[in-house]
Amino acid sequence: VRNRSVPCTERAPGNCCKISPQRADTRIQFSYLPTKGNWRKLTLEKKLRGTLMQIIQSRLSSKGSGYGSDLLGLMLEACIATDQGREQHQLSLSIDEIIHECKTFFFAGHETTSLLLTWTVFLLSVYPEWQARLRLEALRECGKENPNGDNLSKLKEMSMVFLETLRLYGPALFLQRKPLTDITVGETKIPKDHAIIIPSAIMHRDKEIWGDDTDEFNPLRFQNGVTRAAKVPHALLAFSIGPRSCIGQNFAMLEAKSVMAMILKKFSFTLSPNYVHAPVDLLTLQPKFGLPVVLRLLDA
């Protein structure tokens, strides 16, 4: 989607991430009033839709070489009517639905992974001993080569640090579910279609679940795996659990490992004196004043 020939795609993730909290507000909405914010949302929506339509039309016009093996290509392959013998298979997805799916993958996978990296950089700046440990691991497993699927799977300590970061500063502060039928949880009866809010951020710091050191940064709690990190097996809810858990969690971890390994091999970093610690809920957990750091190039 980052088509540099279309300027809006370079700014779209950041712009939409700023707008998302407004649209997620459950109070009365005034989305049809000609306010500055509404005009901004409408303009960005049109630009983004136009960009996605350009990409889709480009794929459709290159049918001779296939639609591509990525998510968009697979959706187009599955939904575009094709002749098989004498049978005609009708669309299972409309173009509008494909565009909405692209938006979901584009934005859901942008801010969350970048915030995981942001808060990891913060914690590694506060705990330089762990920064040094991860650097040694990255150099040992990846060497001077760029990270790949084989060596990324060997970065065990980095996985532990990411999991601990997700526990302390997970991008999503809560999960929401809606029962399809009347259910009973313990002694609590929950009617059908009632919203259930699961405060994962609070649960991630619950001493009854994680122990007395729940507010401390301790990646070693994950050294025996996620299910043994706490007193209950499914205590970490950063990606949710069950059939509706985050479908991009494995890719997100690979992406974060790749970026962090490349940074650690070339730079060391500390917090800037200007940093102010102020996590704020803007639909996701963000540093209110950003994360200024001081980068130092390592000797080759």
Backbone as a ProteinNet text record, in pm:
[ID]
protein_1_A
[PRIMARY]
VRNRSVPCTERAPGNCCKISPQRADTRIQFSYLPTKGNWRKLTLEKKLRGTLMQIIQSRLSSKGSGYGSDLLGLMLEACIATDQGREQHQLSLSIDEIIHECKTFFFAGHETTSLLLTWTVFLLSVYPEWQARLRLEALRECGKENPNGDNLSKLKEMSMVFLETLRLYGPALFLQRKPLTDITVGETKIPKDHAIIIPSAIMHRDKEIWGDDTDEFNPLRFQNGVTRAAKVPHALLAFSIGPRSCIGQNFAMLEAKSVMAMILKKFSFTLSPNYVHAPVDLLTLQPKFGLPVVLRLLDA
[TERTIARY]
82.5	0	85.9	208.9	295.1	346.1	260	293.7	345.2	475.3	534.4	490.1	429.1	377	246.6	189.4	67.5	101.8	117.9	169.2	93.1	-38.2	-115.9	-77.9	-24.5	5.8	124.6	209.5	321.7	275.4	166.1	118	-6.7	-65.4	-195.1	-194.9	-95.6	-102.3	-106.4	-16.1	-14	-139.6	-188.7	-310	-429.4	-445.7	-561.4	-550.7	-429.2	-413.5	-453.1	-437.2	-481.3	-632.5	-692.6	-836.7	-912.1	-852.1	-921.5	-982.7	-910.9	-972.7	-1101.9	-1109.8	-1231.5	-1345.9	-1318.9	-1423.7	-1462.3	-1371.1	-1401.1	-1475.2	-1485.1	-1555.1	-1700.9	-1746.8	-1882.8	-1987.2	-1945.1	-2042.3	-2110.7	-2204	-2279.8	-2184.2	-2205.6	-2120.6	-2184.6	-2101.8	-2147.6	-2071.7	-2070.4	-1987.8	-2037.7	-2160.1	-2213.4	-2203.7	-2151.7	-2133.6	-2006.7	-2005.8	-1888.1	-1776.1	-1729.1	-1619.8	-1485.7	-1382.2	-1248.3	-1206	-1234	-1196.5	-1270.9	-1400.7	-1479.9	-1435.3	-1402.1	-1351.4	-1218.7	-1137.1	-1007.6	-1027	-1120.7	-1148.1	-1202.1	-1293.4	-1353.5	-1249.5	-1162.5	-1058.7	-962.3	-920	-827.2	-891.9	-1019.6	-1092.5	-1096	-1122.6	-1129.2	-992.9	-888	-753.7	-712.1	-738.6	-698.2	-775.9	-904.9	-985.9	-936.7	-902.5	-851.1	-721.2	-633.9	-506.8	-529	-616.7	-645	-710.4	-798	-861.6	-757.8	-658.5	-551	-476.6	-445.5	-371.7	-455.4	-584.3	-672.7	-687.4	-709.5	-724.1	-596.2	-481.4	-354.2	-342.6	-385.9	-382.6	-478.7	-598.2	-697.9	-652.7	-580.3	-535.7	-418.4	-354.7	-240	-278	-401.3	-451.7	-363.9	-298.4	-217.1	-109.2	-55.9	49.5	-5.2	-137.6	-199.1	-219.8	-294.8	-326.6	-223.4	-127.8	-28.2	-53.7	50.9	40.5	22.6	7.6	-13.9	-162.6	-198.1	-336.8	-432	-396.5	-483.8	-501.9	-393.5	-401.9	-490.2	-478.5	-560.6	-708.4	-737.3	-877.3	-934.9	-855.9	-904	-923.1	-830.4	-839.7	-965.3	-999.2	-1114	-1247	-1246.7	-1375.6	-1410.6	-1311.7	-1342.5	-1402.5	-1511.3	-1579.6	-1486.2	-1477.7	-1389.5	-1466.2	-1423.8	-1485.1	-1413.2	-1488.4	-1434.4	-1524.9	-1478.1	-1565.4	-1677.9	-1799.6	-1914.5	-1978.2	-1918.4	-1976.6	-1914	-1995.6	-1948.8	-1959.7	-1848	-1846.9	-1859.6	-1962.2	-1992.9	-1902.8	-1897.8	-1819.1	-1860.6	-1764	-1793.2	-1763.5	-1682.8	-1654	-1672	-1725.3	-1735.2	-1605.5	-1586.5	-1467.4	-1464.9	-1582.3	-1588.4	-1542.1	-1582.1	-1541.3	-1391.1	-1335.7	-1191	-1117.5	-1167.6	-1105.8	-1109	-1221.8	-1231.5	-1134.7	-1118.6	-1023.6	-880.4	-848	-714.4	-689.8	-791.1	-777.9	-752.1	-826.2	-810.3	-668	-615	-479.8	-376.3	-402.1	-307.5	-291.2	-403.2	-395.4	-379.9	-444.3	-430.7	-287.3	-215.3	-78	26.8	-15.3	83.6	115.6	16	40.6	76	13.1	37.5	182.4	235.3	374.1	471.3	443.2	532.5	532.7	417.4	413.4	486	478.8	557.1	705.5	752.3	892.9	924.4	831.6	852.7	872.3	780.1	790.5	906.8	945	1062.8	1189.2	1199.3	1313.7	1317.9	1201.6	1196.1	1251.2	1203	1245	1391.9	1440	1581.8	1670.9	1617.6	1693.1	1701.1	1593.9	1590.3	1670.2	1674.6	1746.8	1856.4	1968.5	2074	2135.6	2126.4	2181.5	2104.7	1975.3	1897	1921.8	1947.9	1984.7	2112.8	2209.8	2336.3	2314.8	2227.7	2200.4	2137.7	2043.3	1978.2	2074.1	2163.4	2261.2	2354.1	2401.9	2488.7	2415	2288.8	2210.6	2192	2161.9	2142.2	2270.5	2384	2512.3	2549.4	2518.5	2552	2467.8	2340.6	2250.5	2242.2	2254.9	2239.8	2372	2476	2603.9	2590.7	2661.3	2655.3	2545.9	2479.3	2373.8	2244.4	2158	2025.7	1946.3	1858	1778.9	1693.9	1676.5	1588.1	1507.2	1419.2	1329.5	1401	1516.6	1589.2	1650	1722.4	1788.1	1694	1585.3	1490.7	1425.7	1403.2	1341	1432.7	1561.2	1657.5	1674.8	1608.1	1621.7	1527.5	1560.6	1474	1462.8	1575.4	1570.3	1494.6	1506.2	1430.8	1280.9	1242.4	1101	1053.3	1136.4	1100.5	1081.5	1169.8	1159.9	1033.6	1002.6	880.6	755.9	753.2	637.2	621.4	733	726.3	684.7	728.5	684.6	534.5	484.8	340.8	261.6	320.7	252.1	243.6	353.9	359.2	300.6	324.7	280.9	217.6	123.6	55.5	-23.1	-19.9	-92.1	-241.9	-304.1	-448.2	-471	-549.9	-571.9	-686	-770.6	-881.8	-926.3	-1001.3	-1062.8	-1214.1	-1284.1	-1429.9	-1487.4	-1583.2	-1650	-1801.3	-1877.5	-2023.3	-2073.8	-2138.3	-2188.1	-2303.6	-2303.1	-2408.5	-2531.7	-2513.6	-2626	-2610.7	-2713.2	-2702.7	-2599.4	-2507.6	-2403.6	-2391	-2325.9	-2298.1	-2149.7	-2083.4	-1941.5	-1931	-1894.9	-1897.8	-2040.6	-2065.5	-2201.1	-2264.8	-2195.9	-2245.3	-2315.9	-2439.1	-2515.3	-2500.4	-2464.7	-2443.7	-2542.3	-2634.2	-2734	-2671.2	-2738.9	-2698.4	-2681.5	-2578.9	-2552.5	-2508.6	-2483	-2430.1	-2277.3	-2224.8	-2080	-2006.3	-1897.3	-1810.5	-1675.6	-1635.9	-1506.2	-1407.5	-1296.9	-1192.5	-1073.7	-1049.4	-943.1	-804.9	-751.8	-625.7	-510.3	-507.3	-397.2	-394.7	-512.3	-520	-482.3	-531.1	-500.9	-352.4	-285.2	-142.1	-55.9	-115.9	-41.4	-105.6	-182.7	-250.1	-153.9	-127.6	-33.3	-83.3	-213.8	-267.5	-240.3	-216.3	-189	-39.6	33.6	173.6	273.2	226.1	317.1	348.9	429.9	459	543.6	614.6	699.7	626.6	495.4	415.9	447.3	490.3	520.4	665.5	743.2	883.8	902.4	1004.3	1041.4	1128.3	1072.5	1142.9	1114.4	1185.5	1162.4	1183.9	1261	1289.6	1164.3	1057.3	933.9	881.2	926.6	881	982.1	1084.9	1190.2	1140.2	1031.9	975.2	848.7	828.5	712.4	602.5	509.3	400.9	308.6	278.6	180.7	231.8	364.3	420.7	470.3	439.7	490.9	415.3	290.7	207.1	145.8	58.3	-3.8	-115.9	-159.9	-260.3	-203.8	-239.6	-171.7	-198.1	-312.9	-345.9	-357.5	-259.1	-265.5	-230.6	-146.4	-106.9	-210.8	-277.2	-386.3	-353.7	-225.7	-186.8	-241.2	-246.2	-300.5	-435.8	-493.5	-613.6	-581	-678.7	-661	-785.9	-774.4	-889.2	-900.4	-1011.9	-1028	-1032.3	-1059.3	-1063.3	-942.2	-833.9	-710	-653.4	-556.7	-498.4	-436.9	-485.8	-434.8	-296.5	-254.3	-124.9	-16.3	-40	55.4	191.8	196.1	325.3	402.4	331.1	396.5	444.7	364.5	403.1	532	544.3	664.9	786.3	769.2	880	922.6	824	852.6	927.9	879.5	944	1084.9	1103.2	1236.3	1332.8	1286.6	1373	1422.3	1329.6	1365.5	1458.3	1423.1	1503	1642.7	1654.4	1785.9	1875.4	1820.6	1899.6	1941.1	1853.4	1888.1	1998.2	1980.9	2075.4	2214.4	2223.9	2354.8	2432.5	2363.8	2430.6	2432.8	2337.7	2325.8	2307.8	2348.9	2304.1	2215.9	2130.3	2039	2009	1989.3	1950.1	1837.6	1764.4	1657.3	1714.2	1649	1686.2	1649.9	1728.5	1692	1555.5	1508	1378.5	1259.9	1287.6	1176.9	1093.3	962.2	866.6	780.5	781.6	707.2	559.9	479.7	336.4	258.3	243.9	162.1	18.3	-41	-176.6	-258.3	-385.4	-476.3	-538.6	-493.1	-551.5	-599.2	-687.1	-731.9	-625.5	-499.3	-385	-299.9	-212.1	-128.3	-6.3	3	108.4	181.9	309.4	378.8	327.4	268.2	199.1	289.5	414.9	507.7	613.6	582.5	677.2	786.6	881.2	992.6	1124.6	1172.3	1302.6	1415.7	1504.7	1618.6	1746.7	1858	1989.8	2051.3	2074.5	2134.2	2284.6	2358.4	2503.2	2543.7	2615.6	2659.9	2768.7	2752.1	2850.2	2967.9	3082	3199.6	3175.1	3220.1	3199.7	3278
-120.1	0	125	114	232.2	262.7	315.8	353.9	496.9	515.4	647.8	744.7	692.2	781.6	846.5	796.3	855	909.9	1042.9	1100.5	1060.6	1040.1	1017.5	888.6	790.2	662.4	672.4	772.2	789	844.7	922.7	984.5	916.9	829	771.7	699.9	612.9	541.6	635.5	733.4	826.3	909.2	956.1	1037	958.2	837.4	757.2	713.6	693.6	654.7	768.5	892.6	1006.3	1020.5	984.5	998.6	885	766.2	647.4	666.5	728.3	744.6	824.4	922.6	1001.7	914.4	828.2	744.7	633	596.4	489.1	539.8	671	728.9	684.1	626	572.2	677.5	799.8	903.8	948.3	1043.2	1088.1	1138	1090.8	1128.4	1240.1	1328.7	1436.2	1426.4	1305.6	1279.1	1347.8	1398.6	1461	1613.4	1668.6	1813.3	1852.6	1970.2	2012.8	2068.5	1988.2	2031.5	2004.8	2067.1	2048.3	1901.9	1837.9	1697.7	1606.8	1634.6	1551.4	1568	1692	1714.3	1642.2	1643.3	1575.3	1424.9	1368.1	1224.6	1189.7	1273.8	1247.3	1254.8	1356.5	1372.8	1254.7	1214.5	1101.9	972.6	955.2	835.8	826.9	939.1	940	910.7	971.1	948.6	802.7	748.5	610.6	513.4	537.8	451.8	458.4	580.2	595.1	520.1	524.8	452.8	302.2	250.7	107.3	65.1	149.8	117.9	112	202.5	199.3	66.2	21.9	-103.4	-221.4	-222	-331.2	-334.5	-217.6	-212.4	-257	-222.6	-265.8	-417.8	-479.2	-625.6	-687.8	-629.6	-685.7	-678.8	-571.8	-556	-646.4	-704.3	-792.9	-938.4	-973.4	-1109.1	-1215.6	-1181	-1280.2	-1338.8	-1257.1	-1303.9	-1338	-1342.9	-1374.4	-1249.1	-1263.3	-1148.5	-1127.1	-1217.2	-1205.9	-1308	-1338.2	-1441	-1381.4	-1248.1	-1186.5	-1188.1	-1121.9	-1123.8	-1067.6	-953.3	-892.3	-984.7	-1044.1	-1135.3	-1255	-1309.7	-1425.4	-1388.3	-1268.4	-1226	-1205.8	-1143.9	-1123.4	-1256.5	-1348	-1479.4	-1552.9	-1533.8	-1605.5	-1543	-1412.6	-1345.5	-1310.6	-1295.9	-1257.8	-1376.6	-1351.8	-1459.2	-1521.5	-1654.8	-1725.5	-1836.9	-1870.4	-1980.1	-2109.9	-2206.7	-2340.8	-2436.8	-2477.8	-2554.9	-2465.4	-2506.4	-2425.5	-2354.6	-2372	-2311.7	-2175.1	-2083.1	-1948.7	-1932.1	-1900.9	-1883.3	-1734.6	-1699.1	-1558.9	-1503.6	-1371.3	-1304.1	-1347.7	-1377	-1403.8	-1281.2	-1189.8	-1061.7	-951.1	-839.5	-724	-644.4	-552.5	-467.6	-384.1	-335.1	-258.1	-341.7	-467	-554	-580.2	-594.6	-613.4	-489.5	-371.3	-246.4	-238.9	-275.8	-272.6	-372.4	-488.7	-586.6	-533.1	-466.2	-406.9	-301.1	-219.6	-117.1	-181.7	-287.8	-355.4	-406.3	-475.7	-529.3	-417.8	-312.3	-201.5	-131.1	-92.2	-10.8	-93.8	-211	-294.8	-342.2	-358.2	-406.7	-298.1	-171.9	-63.6	-11.2	44.7	113.3	17.5	-99	-191.8	-239.9	-277.3	-324.4	-210.8	-92.3	21	58.1	45.2	73.8	-33.4	-158.4	-263.7	-229.5	-186.2	-147.8	-23.3	71.7	195.1	165.8	89.2	61.2	-32.5	-117.4	-201.7	-117.5	-20.4	71.1	145.9	188.2	256.3	166.6	43.6	-46.1	-85.2	-105.2	-138.1	-18.7	101.6	220.5	231.2	191.8	196.3	80.9	-31.8	-150.6	-186.2	-113.1	-133.7	-273	-341.4	-477.3	-570	-548.8	-628.7	-585.8	-459.5	-414.1	-483.5	-494.2	-560.8	-710.1	-773.1	-915.8	-942.2	-858.1	-877.4	-848.5	-753.3	-722.7	-842.2	-900.4	-1017.9	-1133.7	-1152.1	-1259.5	-1235.7	-1110.9	-1078.9	-1099.5	-1058.8	-1076.5	-1224.2	-1298.4	-1441.4	-1519.4	-1491.2	-1569.4	-1517.5	-1386.7	-1328.3	-1291.7	-1270.8	-1229	-1095.6	-1081.4	-957.7	-960.8	-1074.1	-1087.6	-1023.6	-990.1	-942.8	-1057.5	-1027.4	-1133.9	-1208.4	-1337.5	-1417.3	-1511.8	-1586.6	-1673.4	-1774.4	-1821.7	-1923.2	-1866.7	-1753.2	-1702	-1623.4	-1568.5	-1497.3	-1591.7	-1715.1	-1812.2	-1848.3	-1816	-1847.7	-1734.4	-1622.2	-1506.7	-1523.6	-1613.5	-1648.6	-1534.9	-1473.9	-1366.7	-1245.5	-1220.8	-1110.9	-1139	-1263.5	-1300.4	-1274.2	-1309.3	-1287	-1138.7	-1056.3	-911.4	-855.6	-899.6	-852	-892.6	-1014.3	-1059.7	-979.3	-949.7	-868.7	-725.3	-674	-541	-540.1	-643.4	-652.5	-663.8	-723.8	-733.7	-597.5	-524.6	-396.4	-281	-282	-170.5	-223.6	-313.1	-367	-259.2	-257.4	-153.7	-150.9	-267.4	-273.6	-284.8	-192.2	-188.5	-278.7	-317.8	-404.7	-484.7	-590	-670.8	-662	-676.5	-672.5	-794.8	-857.2	-973.1	-959.4	-1032.2	-1030.6	-1173.8	-1225	-1363.3	-1378.4	-1486.7	-1513.4	-1576	-1628.1	-1684	-1642.3	-1662.5	-1637.4	-1733.5	-1679.1	-1763.1	-1732.5	-1822.4	-1803.2	-1825.4	-1726	-1735.1	-1730.9	-1843.8	-1850.5	-1836.7	-1731.7	-1704.8	-1587.3	-1537	-1420.5	-1463.4	-1418.5	-1446.7	-1330.1	-1362.1	-1259.5	-1283.8	-1189.8	-1208.5	-1202.6	-1260.1	-1258	-1114.3	-1092.7	-965.3	-852.1	-880.3	-777.5	-771.3	-651.2	-634	-674.2	-746.7	-786	-718	-636.5	-568.9	-645	-686.9	-759.7	-665.6	-614.6	-514.9	-579.9	-614.4	-689.1	-612.2	-479.7	-401	-411.6	-415.1	-430	-572	-668.9	-808.7	-838.6	-770	-792.5	-743.1	-665	-615.8	-662.7	-766.8	-821.8	-913.7	-881.5	-960.1	-1102	-1120.3	-1254.8	-1345.1	-1283.8	-1361	-1371.3	-1259.4	-1252.6	-1253.4	-1241	-1240.7	-1100.2	-1091.7	-962.8	-870.6	-925.9	-842.2	-798.3	-791.9	-764.8	-631.3	-531.7	-400.5	-388.2	-494.1	-491.6	-549.3	-498	-550.3	-673.3	-789.6	-915.2	-1014.2	-1003	-1093.8	-1240.8	-1268.8	-1407.9	-1484.1	-1412.9	-1483.1	-1565.1	-1529.1	-1599.4	-1702.1	-1733.4	-1822.1	-1965.3	-2003	-2136.8	-2134.4	-2023.6	-2013.3	-1926.2	-1887.7	-1797.9	-1863.8	-1990.6	-2056.7	-2080	-2070.8	-2090.9	-1961.1	-1849.6	-1721.4	-1671.3	-1714.1	-1666.8	-1786	-1755.3	-1861.3	-1932.4	-1872.5	-1935.9	-1939.3	-2037.6	-2057.9	-1952	-1887.5	-1792.5	-1650.3	-1611.2	-1480.5	-1365.7	-1390.8	-1284.5	-1274.3	-1159.1	-1140.1	-1035.4	-1010	-905	-929.7	-1056.1	-1091.8	-1161.2	-1158.1	-1234	-1383.5	-1467.5	-1612.2	-1672.6	-1796.8	-1864.2	-1841.7	-1884.3	-1876.5	-1734.3	-1635.3	-1496.6	-1417.1	-1486.3	-1416.3	-1347.1	-1261.1	-1182.5	-1274.8	-1265.8	-1354.5	-1310.7	-1190.4	-1141.8	-1147.4	-1218.3	-1213.9	-1271.8	-1380.1	-1438.5	-1345.7	-1286.6	-1192.2	-1069.9	-1020.6	-903	-928.4	-1047	-1078.8	-1091.4	-1152	-1161.4	-1022.9	-939	-803.2	-725.3	-733.2	-661.5	-714.1	-845.6	-903.8	-856.9	-853	-810.6	-668.5	-579.6	-438.6	-423.1	-486.2	-469.8	-528.4	-642.9	-703.9	-612.6	-551.8	-463.8	-337.2	-285.1	-166.2	-198.8	-308.3	-342.7	-372.7	-426.1	-458.8	-333.9	-223	-102.8	13	12	127	82.8	171.8	165.9	288.3	283.8	396.9	416.7	541.6	580.7	682.7	701	799.9	940.5	1025	1165.7	1232.1	1331.1	1406	1473.3	1490.7	1556.2	1460.7	1332.5	1236.4	1256.7	1255.3	1262.9	1136.9	1061.1	934.7	962.7	952.4	980.7	891.9	762.3	675.8	726.4	727.9	780.4	686.9	672.6	586.2	665.7	639.1	699.3	586.3	505.3	380.6	273.4	313.3	228.7	303.7	231.4	293.2	357.4	489.6	563.8	655	685.5	787.2	925.2	996.2	1122.1	1222.1	1229	1327	1261.4	1142.7	1073.4	1005.4	945.6	876.1	925.2	1041.5	1088.2	1006.4	955.7	877.8	931.2	895.3	931	804.9	806.3	692.6	711.3	603.1	606	492.4	527.2	427.7	341.2	210.9	118.5	102.4	68.4	42	-81.6	-77.4	-190.7	-312.1
0	0	0	46.2	48.3	-91.2	-172.1	-308.5	-306.4	-324.4	-310.2	-418.9	-524.5	-627.1	-582.9	-474.3	-418.8	-280.9	-266.1	-142.5	-17.1	-27.7	93.9	163.4	91.3	153.9	247.9	230.1	321.5	455.7	455.3	577.7	632.1	553.1	590.2	724.4	754	881.4	1000.9	1003.8	1115.7	1125	1010.9	1010.8	1061.7	1011.9	1052.2	1197.5	1246.3	1385.6	1478.9	1433.8	1513.6	1510.2	1398.4	1381.6	1449.4	1455.1	1505.8	1644	1742.5	1874	1868.7	1779.1	1767.5	1718.8	1622.2	1564.6	1660.2	1750.5	1845.2	1967.8	1983.3	2096.7	2093.8	2204.8	2207.9	2242.9	2268.2	2296.9	2167.4	2179.8	2063.2	1955.7	1834.8	1723.3	1641.3	1589.3	1502.1	1370.3	1315.3	1197.9	1072.1	1074.5	953.6	957.7	1065.6	1072.6	997.7	933.3	854.6	942	1036.9	1123	1055.3	1108.8	1053	1059.7	1173.8	1188.7	1093.4	1073.4	982.2	837.6	798.6	662.5	643.1	747.2	739	721.5	798.7	786.7	648.1	598.9	468.6	357.6	364.8	262.9	263	382.7	393.7	346.8	379.5	336.4	184.6	118.1	-28.3	-89.5	-32.6	-85.5	-68.6	48.4	74.6	-13.5	-27	-113	-257.5	-302.8	-438.3	-458.8	-358	-366.2	-375.3	-289.3	-291.9	-423.1	-476.9	-604.9	-716.9	-712.2	-812.2	-806.2	-684.7	-668.5	-717.1	-682.1	-723.9	-875.3	-936.1	-1081.8	-1151.6	-1092.7	-1149.7	-1147.2	-1035.9	-1026.8	-1128	-1140.2	-1231.1	-1376.4	-1410	-1548.7	-1582.5	-1480.7	-1503.9	-1480.7	-1516.1	-1492	-1556.3	-1668.3	-1737	-1649.1	-1557.2	-1467.6	-1329.4	-1317.4	-1188.9	-1105.8	-999.7	-914.6	-804.4	-791.7	-685.8	-576.5	-499.5	-395.5	-256.1	-247	-116.7	-82.4	28.7	74.5	-30.2	-88.7	-188.8	-308.7	-354.5	-467.9	-440	-319.3	-283.2	-274.6	-222	-214.9	-354.1	-442.5	-579.2	-650.6	-629.4	-693.3	-648	-520.4	-464.7	-502.7	-528.8	-544.9	-688	-776	-913.3	-987.6	-1058.4	-1131.4	-1233.1	-1233.4	-1326.7	-1395.6	-1516.2	-1591.1	-1558	-1513.6	-1493.2	-1569.2	-1687.4	-1774.8	-1822.7	-1793.8	-1833.9	-1715.1	-1598.3	-1478.9	-1453.6	-1408.7	-1375.3	-1223.7	-1160.1	-1015.4	-984.2	-909.1	-883.5	-773	-763.9	-661.4	-521.3	-436	-295.8	-210.9	-263.4	-198.3	-301.2	-255.6	-344.8	-338	-432.3	-429.9	-302.9	-259.2	-134.7	-15.9	-11.5	98.9	95.3	-23.9	-35.8	14.2	-21.6	24.3	176.6	237.2	383.2	447	386.2	438.6	430.7	320.5	305.4	412.3	440	544.4	679.7	707.8	836.4	854.8	755.3	765.7	766.7	689.9	679.6	813.3	874.8	995.6	1122.5	1126.9	1245.8	1262.9	1152.7	1160.5	1163.3	1153	1148.6	1288.2	1353.7	1480.2	1592.4	1596.1	1705.3	1707.8	1592	1586.5	1614	1562.8	1587.3	1735.3	1802.4	1945.9	2026.2	1982.7	2048.2	2041.9	1926.1	1911.8	1994.5	1997.4	2073.7	2221.6	2279.7	2422.4	2453.4	2358.7	2379.5	2383.3	2293.3	2295.7	2428.6	2477	2607.1	2717.8	2725.3	2832.6	2820.4	2698.3	2679.8	2711.1	2700.5	2740	2891.9	2958.5	3104.9	3164.9	3094.2	3141.5	3040.6	3042.3	2942.3	2946	3060	3065.8	2971.7	2959	2865.1	2721.3	2701.9	2567.5	2522.9	2613.5	2580.8	2554.1	2632.7	2612.7	2476	2438	2308.2	2193.7	2212.5	2107.4	2086	2193.9	2182.2	2115.1	2150.9	2089.9	1940.4	1902.3	1760.4	1681.5	1738.7	1670.3	1660.8	1765.1	1766	1665.5	1658.9	1573.7	1430.7	1413	1279	1214.2	1297.1	1241.1	1170	1060.3	982.6	876.7	864.8	764.4	813.4	718.7	755.9	817.8	912.3	974.9	872.3	894.9	809.2	896.4	834.6	909.5	996.5	951.9	1027.9	1155.7	1142.8	1263.3	1354.7	1300.4	1386.3	1486.7	1446.7	1537.5	1653.9	1643	1748.5	1849.3	1826.6	1916.6	2035.2	2125.2	2237.2	2338.4	2372.9	2471.9	2418	2288.7	2229.8	2237.7	2215.8	2230.9	2372.7	2470.9	2610.4	2639.4	2585.5	2607.3	2542.9	2421.9	2355.7	2434.1	2484.6	2561.5	2690	2755.5	2877.6	2845.9	2731.8	2689.3	2664.3	2598.4	2572.4	2702.1	2802.1	2931.2	2999	2999.6	3070.4	2990.1	2860.1	2775	2646.1	2660.3	2542.6	2470.2	2336.8	2261.5	2291.1	2303.9	2330.7	2481.3	2535.7	2679.8	2724.8	2632.5	2668.4	2546.2	2571.9	2467	2482.1	2373.4	2378.7	2308.7	2372.8	2315.8	2335.8	2253.8	2264.2	2253.7	2358.9	2353.9	2255.4	2181.9	2083.9	2148.7	2270	2346.2	2492.1	2571.4	2715.2	2774.4	2853.8	2913.1	3061.8	3133.4	3275	3298.4	3355.9	3389.2	3540.8	3600.7	3746.1	3794.8	3872.4	3919.9	3846.5	3744.4	3671	3543.4	3527.4	3406.4	3308.7	3185.6	3083.3	2970	2947	2840.6	2701.7	2608.6	2468.1	2418.7	2337.4	2269	2361.6	2488.7	2578.3	2564.6	2559.7	2543	2670.4	2652.5	2763.3	2743	2837.9	2831.8	2919.8	2861.6	2934.4	2951.6	3072.7	3094.3	3099.1	2983.7	2978.3	3041.5	3025.4	3082.3	3234.7	3296.4	3442	3482.4	3408.1	3438.8	3423.7	3332.6	3310.8	3427	3518.4	3635.1	3766	3757.5	3875.3	3950.9	4078.4	4157.7	4182.4	4186.3	4207.3	4087.5	3972.1	3850.4	3823.5	3841	3799.4	3915	4038	4151.2	4199.2	4303.6	4366.4	4279.6	4181.3	4096.3	3969.4	3975.3	3855.2	3789.2	3867.3	3809.6	3764	3780.4	3741.8	3601.4	3532.5	3401.1	3422	3395.9	3420.3	3307.5	3195.6	3082.5	3116.4	3222.4	3257.3	3297.9	3329	3364.7	3245.8	3124.1	3004	2952.9	3032.1	2982.4	2960.4	3025.8	3005.8	2920.8	2849.7	2762.5	2820.2	2734.9	2775.4	2876.7	2858.3	2944.6	3086.4	3107.1	3240.4	3302.8	3240.4	3289.3	3411.4	3426.7	3537	3609.5	3703	3781.8	3706.5	3597.2	3510.4	3369.3	3288.3	3159.4	3053.3	3053.8	2947	3001.8	3082.3	3147.9	3054.3	2954.2	2861.5	2750.3	2743.7	2648.3	2543.3	2521.3	2426.8	2287	2245.7	2114.5	2127.2	2246.9	2277.9	2268.1	2290	2279.7	2216.1	2175.2	2116.8	1967.6	1908.4	1762.2	1708.3	1794	1748.3	1795.3	1820	1854.9	1731.5	1752.1	1642.6	1537.4	1414.5	1309.6	1260.8	1298.9	1253.1	1358.4	1469.7	1580.8	1544.4	1469.6	1432.5	1339.7	1243.5	1153.3	1229.7	1324.2	1402.3	1480	1539.3	1615.1	1523.6	1406.7	1311.2	1263.7	1236.5	1191.1	1298.4	1422.8	1532.7	1557.9	1551.4	1570.1	1461.8	1338.7	1227.8	1249.1	1283.1	1302.4	1422	1534.3	1655.4	1638.4	1572.8	1551.4	1468.3	1364.6	1278.7	1352.2	1438.4	1516.8	1616.6	1689.8	1795.8	1742.4	1621.9	1565.5	1525.1	1504.8	1455	1554.9	1649.6	1739.2	1884.1	1973.9	2112.7	2133.8	2233.9	2253.3	2401.5	2436.6	2571.7	2560.7	2669.6	2668.9	2662.3	2587.4	2582.7	2715.5	2758.9	2880.4	2868.5	2745.9	2724.9	2737.1	2756.5	2762.1	2888	2870.4	2981	2975.8	3083.1	3083.5	3109.8	3004.6	3016.2	2919.9	2952.2	2866.5	2863.5	2746.1	2732	2643.3	2678.2	2602.4	2488.7	2365.8	2245.9	2154.9	2209.6	2149	2163.9	2148.5	2182.4	2283.8	2353.2	2456.1	2390.6	2399.8	2331.7	2429.2	2402	2481.1	2440.9	2534.5	2503.5	2433.5	2475.5	2419.4	2330.6	2281.2	2195.6	2276.1	2205.5	2270.9	2211.9	2256.2	2208	2270.7	2187	2234.2	2170.9	2231.3	2178.7	2119	1988.5	1918.6	1907.4	1928.2	1911.4	1817.8	1712.1	1615.3	1677.3	1668.8	1724.4	1629.5	1685.5	1602.8	1517.9	1394.3	1302.3	1349.7
[MASK]
++++++++++++++++++++++++++++++++++++++++++++++++++++++++++++++++++++++++++++++++++++++++++++++++++++++++++++++++++++++++++++++++++++++++++++++++++++++++++++++++++++++++++++++++++++++++++++++++++++++++++++++++++++++++++++++++++++++++++++++++++++++++++++++++++++++++++++++++++++++++++++++++++++++++++++

